[in-house]
Amino acid sequence: MYKIVKLTNGTEIIGDVMLNDDDPHLVAVDKPMQINYRVFQNVGFPSISLIRYSLLADNTPIVFSAKDIMNIIEPRQKFIDYYVATVDTAFKHYDEIVDDQLNLIVTGK
């Protein structure tokens, strides 16, 4: 189920949240995207953008300790639609860009 997860450090992420029946102290989030807010003084409300939670992580779910999670929130349907439209493209393109940059650093080519 798509959920917004607010971490104790204030970071908010959206992704497919999977609770662990075997270990309730762990929460997995598949394809997590960090929610970024930017407030413009003249507009009065924030713009919202998504960025991959960890650019260097593999595409497997990221597992969080439940003690690092402040709360799990049900997102609005329009925000889920925005996430779904963004996530697959973001993961594919981010991987290609990061792999190219890492290859350049390692090989010099």
C-alpha positions, 0 to 999 in steps of 0.5 A, a space after each residue: 500500500 502506498 503510504 507517506 512515512 515521516 521519519 523522526 529526523 523530519 524527512 517524509 518519503 512516499 512508497 509502497 510500505 510493507 509491514 514485517 509480520 515476522 519482525 514488527 520492529 522493521 518496516 520496508 519501503 519499496 521505491 521510496 521517494 523523498 518528498 521535498 517542499 519549497 515555499 515561495 514567499 509571493 505564492 503562499 503555498 509550497 511546491 512539491 517535488 520527489 527525489 529518489 530517497 537514496 541514489 546509491 541504493 539498489 532497487 530493493 526495498 529499503 528497510 527502516 527500524 520502526 523506532 526511526 518512524 514517527 508516523 505512517 500517513 495515508 496519502 491523497 489519491 492525486 499524490 499517489 497518482 503523481 508518485 506512480 507517474 514519477 517513480 518508474 521513470 525516476 528510478 530508471 533514469 537515476 540509475 543510468 545517470 549515477 552508473 555513468 558518473 560512477 563509471 567515469 570516476 572509476 575508469 576515467 572514461 
